Amino acid sequence: MDKKSKTYLYIIFGVVALLLLLEVITPQPLSWEESYTSGDKIPYGAYVLYDQLDELFDEEVESIKVDPVSFLKKHKDETNANYIFINNYLGFDRTEMDHLMEFAERGNKVFVSTQSVTGAFGDSLKLESNRYYSYYEEDTVRVRLNNPLFENRSYIYQKGSSYRHFVSYDTTRTTVLGEVLPFEPVKGYLKNIFGEEFGSEQDSTPSIIKNAIEKSKSRQVPQANFIELKVGDGAIYYHLNPIAFTNYYMLQEGKEQYVSEVFSYLNDGPVYFDDYGKSGRRVVSSPMRFILTNAALKWSWYITLGAILLYFIFKAKREQRPIPVVNPLENSTVEFTKTIGNLYFQSGDVSGIIHKKINFFLQKLRLKYFVNTEKMDAVFIQRLSVKTTVSQEQTKDIIDYINHLRNKPVHSDYELKQLNKKIDAFFKD
């Protein structure tokens, strides 16, 4: 990779790192979504409630992250326990209702708090709540519990609340424990905005707002929003203001007392807090949900991805920086020998060349066959013949010729050629 490409790459990495840093240090906007989960610390989460439940009941509290049927099948003999459901909406089916009813019949208690009654729950218990009205989604409500021990205290809930009450329930087995009290935030509110002529014939405000005034007239008497339904040896409690159990109101002075009073009707046994049927329940929507929801498989997957990433990084680095080809050193021994030979040949020193070739021949014998060449007699010839596997006649011939040349002071070109032929034939064989 050239220097220019590296510069561009560093700039890209720098920009990405800067964006990640900004993402980390930038304060996250406050989420007002309704979560109701035990681990959420957002305003409409239930972290504070879940943290305080063990003190309210003086019992260990368990967060249930599976559906009610799976949980209740494992607790078929449970008694004197509590199962708490809090969410803006709970759509129990018939099977879940059957298991909850069996759970309550054994002396356990089921607490449910939602904004309305829907589905199999309403059908099984013959419950019906007032419907949503669109003209004023958020409302201010005032609630109280009917027990005289609570001294007729009332609690006001404004942000996130809505005016919810039961319009129908089975009076033969139902006890009203709490009520939503007359409180008309709409009364006079619209006139303050639109003027005194609001509601007159000249007023052109849409009729839906006028209907809101008519609906608000129903708030003239207390209406039930917290009831107890006897089921066998236990009971089911239904509450229509779940926002009261969120962090936002649990941290307001005095509001935790209302929660304590509501839960005072439950058993003093084990407490199970539903974290499965929540609006804020975090569900992995990836096709690899099974892997990502299993701790061991999840880490195996991440480690595999990391290893593959490292492999590509180092592989790319190796391909971008190839090892240069280094040519091996050429063997110039032959050329050097030829050059020296030419020098001797041109100078006409045949005797010098013969002596050099003899010395070279003897040196090669010493290095290759480990023989002593100081005394080249009949014993030496026989030993050399055995080691080189050359016939004794040929070995004797070349050694005798070498001894002959050594004893002569002057040599001819013919003798040089003969010596060269004998040496080549000796090593060739």
Disulfide bonds with the S-S distance in Angstrom:
none
